[in-house]
């Protein structure tokens, strides 16, 4: 049975202090789900017959417990989707901006524009479980320039907390993964593209947290094909000049190779043809891939070596040329290539999710400039997404119950 928006939003009511603000929050969520090209405050308030000034104050001045409401949102969604085979998807998305006065705006790579331009960037984590995907959390990336003294006035003007400072995107992603751990989220693996997977510290952080992962890497990433042997510095060795500080690779050890060179050497007969899922037309989506055990070599010149893992090479045939993609994973040694490829391709949920969040629910339509306004808008968009997802879950359950009842009736004597 479907539930009304009133019942859904009532779950979050005690996190917003005043009754008028709770009414506005519900109208805001309803407005986000309505048709319309723009979901910024002015057109949204007109659609739901609410005060534009009141809507603005909801995002900036009204007292409400954002952390508590966010936690309640995650709790409600996990109650329906928690899955031992779940996946945590790490990514980031950009919000193009015209001016320079919105919080954390700077010139940086903007994925939606495909170039460096003025934008904000949100680091996000999506949860996939029970066949459904939903945005788990998103944090606003703070550029290094926003820690400079000349940005102090802008920080104050945008109500940016004094204790919030620059952190690399992979560090923010790791904090989101820790948040899922604190929430007790069931999941099988963490999946990320090469913007994150190519960072050795990110992969090591996952290993330290005992997280399984399948992550993209760049084509020029170096790997050893056999376990490397290093020679420790000899403190008694007397040679002119500065002594050796780090262990060095043994002279008998083969040098690491680029994964791109390995991809070029794969023989045609070695490619595995893997059916990972059905596409939107119900046809099988077949991927060509191969996997082998390697030792990632990032940092080997300083004697630092990552543990043994899987290298997965995927081949895609385009209209004009064939493309090779590369991933690494710390999945167990007996893990089939098919399972690792399927895990990485759970990333298709990200593109679907961003499309709905931005094109249908107005995630990137927010025109406010403040830190609280950005985070409150994001949460309200998530609440709208969550409501629609829970409705889909209820519809799926309804259809399953009908099928089950029909099945039982046909088996009755």
N, C-alpha and C positions, 0 to 999 in steps of 0.2 A: 504494500500500500504506500502511495506517495504521501509525503508530509509537506505541510505548508511552510512557506518562507518564514511565517511568524514563529512557528515551533523551532525551526532551525536557528534563527537569530536569537531566540530566547536563551539558547545555550551560552551565548556570549554576553548577555545583558548585564550581568553583575560585574563585568570588567570595565564598563563605561559608567561613569558616576551619575550623570543626570538623565532623567527620563527623556527630555527633549533630544539629547544627543543620541540616545539609543534609537529613537524613532528615525533620526537623520541617518544613522549608520545603516539601518535596514533599508531606507529609501535609496541610499547610495548603492548598496549591493543590488537592489532591484534595478536601478538605473543602469548599472554596468551590464546586466543581462538583457536589457532591452535593445532593440534595433537602433542603429545610429552610427554615423561615420565618426563622431567625436564623443569621447567619454570624459572630457575635462569637466570641471565644476560647473561652468556656465551652462552649456547645453544639457548636462546631466540634471541639474537642478530644475530646469524648465520641464524636462520630461516627467519628473516625479512630483512636480508642483511643490518644491521645497525652496526655502530661502537660499539664495546663492551665498549670502554672507554667512548663514548658518552652516552651510556645507564647507565653506572655507575654514570656519572656526573648528569644525569637526576634525579637520586635518591638522590644525596647528595649535589651537588654544585649549580645547576641551580636555579635561583630565580623564584619562582612561589608561588602564593597565595593559599596555601593548604586549608585554611579555606573557602575561597571563592569558590574554586572548589568543595569542599565537600558539601557546601550549595547548589550550583547549581545542583549537582547530586541528592540531596534529593528533591529539587524542581521539577526536571524533573520526578522523579519517583512518587512523590505524585500527580502530575498532572494527572496521569493515574490510580492510585491505591487508592487514599484517600477514606476512607470508614467509615461512622458512626459506623459500626459494626467491625471495624478494631481491631487488637490485637497487643500489644507490647510484644515481647518475649525477656526475659532477659536470658543470658547464658554467658559462657566463654569457650575459647578453648585454647589449649596449642600448642606451637611450639617447638618440641625437638631440642636441640642444642648440638653439640659435645664439643665445648670449653667453656671458661668462659669470653670471651671478647666481646660478643654481648651485646647490651644495654639491661639492666634489666633481664639478665639471672641469675638464681640461682637454687638451688635444691629445687623443690616444686612439688606438685602433678601434674602429667602430664596425662590427661585423655586419650590421644591417646595411651599411653604406659601402662596405668593402674597401675602406681606406681610413687613413688617420684623419680625424676631424673632431670637432667639439662634441663631447658626449659624456654621459655618466655610464658606469659599468656596474652591473649587479652580478655577484657570484652566487650561483644557485645550486640547489640539490633537489632532484626529483626522485620520488620513491615509486617503484613499480612492484605491485603485489596483487595477487588474485586476478590478474588480467587487466588491472587498472593502473593508471599512472597519474600522479598529482604532484604539484609543487610543494616540496617539504619545507623549504626555507630559502630566503634570499637575503644577502647582505650587500650593502653598498660599498664598493671599492673606494678607498681613500687614496688618491694619487699622492706621490711624494711632495709635489708642489704645495699641497694643502697643509703641509707641516711647516712650511716656511713662515718666518715672521711677517712677511708682507701679506699673508693670507689671514692673519689674526682677525682683522676687521670683518672679513667675509665669513669666517667661522662663527663669529658672534652674531652677525646679521642673519645667518641661516640656522641659528640655534643648534649648532653642532656641538656635541658633548666634548668637554675639555680632555677627557681621557681616551678619546678615539683618535687613532693615528694610523699612519701608513703601515700596512702589512701586505706582503706579496699575496697574489690571488690564491696560490696553492696553500698558503697558510690559512686564509679564510676558509677555503674548501675543507681543510683538515678540521677546523673548528666546527663546521657544519656536520662532518662525520662524527665528531665527538658528541655533538648534540644528539644525533641519532642514537649513539651508544648510551647516553644518559637516559634517553627515552625508552631504551630497551627494544629498539626496532629489530625485528627479525630480518635478516638479509643474508644472501649467499655470497655476494661480491660487490665490489665498487668498480664502476666503469667510468672512464674519462677519455677525452681525446688527447692528441699529442701535445696540446698546449699545457696540459698538466702531466701527462704520462712521461714526457721527456725530461721532467725535473727529477733528478735522482733523489733529492730530499723528500719529495712527495711520495715516491714509491717506498722509500725507507720508513717514512712515517706510517704508511699503511702496514708494512711488515711489523713494525714495533707494536702496532695495535692488533696484530694477528688478523688482519683483514685480507681476504682473498681479493685479487683484482685482475682486470683485463683492461689495459690502457694503451692508447696509441703512442707511437714514438716517431721521430723524424727519420727520413731515409738515410741520413748520414750518421746515425747512431752506431757506435762501435760495440762489437760483442766478441768475446772469445768463444771459439768452438770447443775448446777443452779447458778444464780447470787450470787457471794460470798459477804459476809458481813464482814467488817473489823472494828476493834475497834481502835480508835485513842489513842495515848499515853496520859496518864494523867499527866500533868505537876505538879499537886499537890500531886501525889502519892509518898509516901516516903518509899523506900525500899533500903536495903543495896546493894552496887554495882552500876554499871553504869545503868542509866535509859534507858528505851526503846526509840529508835530513830524513828522507823517506826511503822505504823499501823500494827496490827497483826490480823490474821484470827480469827473470832469469834469461840469460842469453840463449838458452836452449828452448825457450818457450816461443811458440808461434805468436806473432803480433796479432792484435785484434783486427777484424775486418768490418767494413760498413755493411749494414743490413741490406742496402741497395745492391751491393755486389753479390750477396747471397741470393737475392731475388732474381738476378739475371742468370744465375747458374741452375735454377730449378728446371729439371727436364720435364717435358710435356707429360710423360707417363706418371710423374710423381704428384701432379695436382689432384687433390681430392675434390669431388663434386658433391657439395653439401646442400641439402634442402633445409633451410633454417626456419622458414615459416611460409604462410600463404600471403600473397600480396593483396592489394585492395580489390582486385578482381577475382580473388579466390584461386589464382594460379600459384604454383610453387615458386618461391624465390630461391634460386640456386646460386650458391657462392662457390668459387674455386679458391681453395686455400691449401696451405701446407704448414706443418708445425715441426719444430725441432728444439732440442734442449740446447741452451747457450748460457754464457756468463756475461751479462752486461758489463761493459768495460769503462763506463764513465768514471773518471777519477783515478784510473789505474796508474797514471804517472806519479801520483802521490801515494801509491801503495794501497789505495782504497778500491775495493772491489765488491760489487754487488753479488748476492748469492745466485746460484743456478736457477734458471727459470725457463719458461717457454717463449720462443719467438714464433709468432704466427704471421705468415705472409699471405695476403689476400690479393687475388687478381681480378680485375674488373675490365670488361671489354667495352670501350666506348665507341662512338661513331667513327672517330678518327684515329684513336690510339688506345693501347692497353695501359691501364694504370695499376701499379702495385701499391698496396698499403701495408703498414707494419704495426704490429702490436706486441707487447710483452705481457706475461702473466706469471703469477706465482701459484697457479693452480697445481694440484698434486700431479705426480709423474704419470699416473694412469688416466689422467683426464683426456677424453677424446677431443680431437680437433673440433669436431662438430659442436660440442658443448661450449667451448671457449668462443667460437665464432658467434654462436647464438647469443651468448652473454653480451659480447661487444655490440651486436646489432640491436640490443635493447635501446640503444641510443636513438633509434627512430622515434621513440616516445618524446624526446626532447623537442624535436622540430615540430611535431604535432602539438605539443603542449604550448610552445611559444607562439605558434600560429593562433591558437585559441585565446591565449592570454592577451596577446597584442591586438589581433585583428577583431576579435569578437568581444573581449572584456576590457579593452582599453588600458592594458598595463603600461604602455608607453605614451598615454595621452595626458598624464599628469603635468600640469603647467606650473605648479607651485615650486618654490625655491628652497624650502627649509628641509632640514634633516628629519624632524618628526613627520612633516607632510609626506615626504617620499615613502617612509616606512609604513605609515598608516594607509596610504593609498595601496601599496603593495599588499598589505594584509587584507584589505577589503576586496581587492581583486581575487586573492586566494580564497576568501570566503565564498565569493560568487562561483569560482571554479569548483570548490568543494561541494557546494549545494547541487550544482549540476551533475557532478560525479556521483554523489550519493543517490540522486534520482535515477541515474543509469544503473547503479548497483541494485536498487530496489526493483527496477524493471526486469533486470536479469534474473533476480530471485523469483519474481512473479512468473516468468516464463518457465523457469526450471520447475516450480511447483506444479504448474499446469501439466507439463510433460510427465512429471513423476506420478501425478494422480491418474493421468490417462494410462500410463504404463501399468500401474497397480490395478486399475479397472480391467485392463485387458488380460491380466493374469488371474483375476478372480474366477473361481469355479462357477 
